[in-house]
Amino acid sequence: MSLLIEVRNLKTNFYTDAGVVRAVNGIDFTIEREKTLGVVGESGCGKTTTGRSILRLIEPTSGDIFFRSKKLAAPGEAYKEINISSATANIMKTLRQEMQIIFQDPYSSLEPRMTVASIVGEPLRVHKVATGSEYEERIKYLLDAVGLSPEHMRRFPHQFSGGQRQRIGIARALALEPQLAVADEPVSALDVSIQAQVINLLQDLQEQFGLTYLFIAHDLSLIKYVSDRVAVMYLGKIVELAATQELFLNPQHPYTEALMSAVPVPDPRYKAEQILLEGDVPSPLNPPSGCYFHPRCIYSRDICKNDEPQYRNIAKEHFAACHFADTLRLRSIRI
């Protein structure tokens, strides 16, 4: 197993007049090289904050983020391990070349006054990677890689559809040949007919460029399609993490079961029994005592209200934070 990134006890807080918002509240995970970790959960659970904290687009409050950098490795070394959370500005500038983000909204993430060539080529200019004819050839290569024509170089974002704009954003993210790409709900703003095209493109690019993905999404069926492992988040914490097939066949947390019950199954013989969670996600300003999920959990008992469950290894590389993960028989789905 060759790890690219390892996160230990990551916490990211936001300080407001009303109190402290614990957006990410002590999470641990790893991502192997050229693999995809899917992160799923309801809105406000901390998925996007996790991705941006890893990239230091948001400053983490505490914890360690270890990244195996090739560009900072000494001669003869395969990589050098860097703690991103404490890295200096100069080190981070180099690491930026190895870590990029694909934003959710292809309309607001592109500068409307810049041409496609300027947008895709901006990382090359900032990091002084290519100039002159090499600069232009690199842009043409990137546009071709994402399914666009070199003729699009002189056009502006408003001249493209949503799917084409997202391809421009992907080309920009690939400009510096990164190792890690954080895909923050990269297809949620697109028409359904275009989503599959972009997802297949991302998978082709992963193979072509040797990319590692942290893939954030709401859609469990999409997460199953793209991910090697899945982390389920709830109120700033990872409540379950496992290999994709293992998670879907053998869920160990009631929240995972509830999310799965809402996924439509394309089989007319299958009768879904959807679990309706009562109430909304509690406020991270004032989370519940004990297990954060207990106010909405149909299996809740007294211990859940008083004691926080330990995040533990239930089976081989299958982690869950539930007092009764060993004894509950939760429903799985086939999608």
Residue pairs with C-beta under 8 A, 6 or more apart in sequence:
1 32
2 32
2 33
3 30
3 31
3 32
3 33
3 68
4 31
4 32
4 33
4 67
4 68
4 179
4 180
4 212
5 30
5 31
5 54
5 65
5 66
5 67
5 68
5 180
5 212
6 29
6 30
6 64
6 65
6 66
7 27
7 28
7 29
7 30
7 54
7 63
7 64
7 65
7 66
8 28
8 63
8 64
8 65
8 66
9 26
9 27
9 28
9 62
9 63
9 64
10 24
10 26
10 27
10 28
10 50
10 53
10 54
10 60
10 62
10 63
10 64
10 65
10 85
11 22
11 24
11 25
11 26
11 60
11 61
11 62
11 63
12 23
12 24
12 46
12 49
12 50
12 53
12 58
12 59
12 60
12 61
13 20
13 21
13 22
13 23
13 61
14 20
14 21
14 23
15 21
16 285
18 285
19 285
19 286
20 285
21 284
21 285
22 236
22 284
22 287
23 46
23 49
23 236
23 284
24 46
24 49
24 50
24 53
24 60
24 236
25 46
25 235
25 236
25 237
25 284
25 287
26 63
26 236
26 237
27 50
27 231
27 233
27 236
27 237
27 238
28 238
28 311
29 37
29 231
29 238
29 241
31 37
31 180
31 212
31 214
31 229
32 212
32 228
33 68
33 179
33 210
33 212
34 206
34 210
34 211
34 212
35 212
35 213
35 228
35 229
36 206
36 212
36 213
36 214
36 215
36 226
36 227
36 228
36 229
37 213
37 214
37 215
37 227
37 228
37 229
37 230
37 231
38 215
38 216
38 217
38 223
38 224
38 226
38 227
38 229
38 230
38 231
38 244
39 47
39 50
39 51
39 214
39 215
39 216
39 217
39 230
39 231
39 233
40 47
40 216
40 217
40 218
40 219
40 220
40 223
40 230
40 231
40 232
40 233
40 259
41 47
41 218
41 232
41 233
41 234
41 259
42 218
42 234
42 281
43 218
43 281
44 281
44 284
45 233
45 234
45 235
45 236
45 281
46 233
46 235
46 236
46 237
46 284
47 184
47 216
47 233
48 104
48 184
48 185
48 216
49 58
50 214
50 216
50 233
51 101
51 182
51 184
51 214
51 216
52 58
52 101
52 182
52 184
53 59
53 60
53 65
54 65
54 84
54 99
54 182
54 214
55 99
55 101
55 182
56 84
56 85
56 87
56 92
57 101
60 85
62 85
63 85
64 83
64 85
65 83
65 84
65 85
66 81
66 82
66 83
66 84
67 81
67 82
67 83
67 84
67 95
67 98
67 99
67 180
68 79
68 80
68 81
68 82
69 79
69 80
69 81
69 82
69 94
69 95
69 98
70 78
70 79
70 98
70 179
71 94
71 95
71 97
71 98
72 80
72 82
72 91
72 94
72 95
73 79
73 80
74 80
82 91
82 95
84 92
84 95
87 95
93 127
96 127
96 176
97 123
97 127
97 129
97 176
97 177
97 178
98 176
98 178
98 179
98 180
99 178
99 179
99 180
99 181
99 182
100 123
100 173
100 174
100 176
100 178
100 180
100 181
100 182
101 173
101 181
101 182
101 183
101 184
102 166
102 169
102 170
102 173
102 181
102 182
102 183
102 184
102 186
102 202
103 109
103 169
103 184
103 186
104 184
104 185
104 186
104 188
104 189
105 189
106 162
106 163
106 165
106 166
106 168
106 169
106 189
106 190
107 157
107 162
107 165
107 189
109 169
110 119
110 157
110 165
110 168
110 169
111 118
111 119
111 157
112 156
112 157
112 158
113 156
114 122
114 156
114 157
115 153
115 154
115 155
115 156
116 143
116 148
116 152
116 153
116 154
116 155
116 156
116 157
116 168
117 136
117 139
117 153
117 154
119 157
119 168
119 172
120 139
120 142
120 143
120 168
120 171
120 172
120 175
121 135
121 138
121 139
121 175
122 172
122 175
123 129
123 172
123 175
123 176
124 130
124 135
124 138
124 139
124 175
124 176
125 135
127 176
129 138
129 175
129 176
130 138
136 153
138 175
139 150
139 153
140 150
140 153
142 171
142 174
142 175
143 149
143 150
143 152
143 153
143 171
144 150
145 171
145 174
145 205
145 208
146 167
146 168
146 170
146 171
146 174
146 201
146 205
147 167
147 201
148 164
148 167
148 168
148 171
152 160
152 164
157 165
157 168
160 168
161 194
162 189
162 190
162 191
162 194
163 190
163 191
163 194
163 197
163 198
166 186
166 187
166 189
166 190
166 198
167 198
167 201
170 186
170 198
170 201
170 202
170 205
173 181
174 181
174 205
174 209
177 209
178 211
179 210
179 211
179 212
180 211
180 212
180 213
180 214
181 211
181 212
181 213
181 214
182 213
182 214
182 216
183 202
183 213
183 214
183 215
183 216
184 216
185 216
185 217
185 218
186 198
186 202
186 215
187 194
187 195
187 198
187 199
187 217
187 222
188 217
188 218
188 219
190 198
195 222
199 222
199 225
199 226
202 213
202 226
203 226
205 211
206 213
213 226
215 223
215 226
215 227
217 223
220 259
220 260
220 262
220 263
220 335
221 263
221 264
221 335
223 230
223 244
224 230
224 244
224 248
224 335
227 244
228 243
228 244
229 241
229 242
229 243
229 244
229 317
230 241
230 242
230 243
230 244
230 247
231 238
231 240
231 241
232 238
232 239
232 240
232 241
232 247
232 253
232 255
232 256
232 259
233 239
234 255
234 281
234 292
234 293
235 281
235 282
235 284
235 287
235 292
235 293
236 284
236 287
237 292
237 311
237 321
238 311
238 319
238 321
239 253
239 255
239 256
239 293
239 311
239 320
239 321
239 322
240 247
240 251
240 252
240 253
240 255
240 256
240 319
240 320
240 321
240 322
241 318
241 319
241 320
242 250
242 252
242 315
242 317
242 318
242 319
243 317
243 318
246 315
246 317
246 318
247 256
247 318
248 260
248 332
248 333
248 334
248 335
249 332
250 315
250 318
250 332
251 257
251 260
251 330
251 331
251 332
252 314
252 318
252 320
252 322
252 325
252 328
252 330
253 293
253 320
253 321
253 322
253 325
253 330
254 293
254 297
254 298
254 299
254 322
254 328
254 330
255 293
255 297
256 330
257 275
257 330
257 331
258 275
258 277
260 331
260 332
260 333
261 272
261 273
261 274
261 275
261 331
261 333
262 274
262 275
263 333
263 335
264 272
265 272
265 333
265 334
265 335
266 335
273 331
275 298
277 296
278 295
278 296
279 295
279 296
282 288
282 292
282 295
288 294
288 295
288 305
289 305
289 306
290 303
290 304
290 305
290 306
290 307
290 308
291 297
291 300
291 304
291 305
291 307
291 308
291 309
291 321
291 322
291 323
292 308
293 304
294 300
294 304
294 305
297 304
299 324
299 328
301 323
301 324
303 323
304 323
307 323
309 321
309 322
309 323
310 321
311 319
311 320
311 321
312 319
312 320
312 321
312 325
313 319
314 320
314 325
314 326
322 328
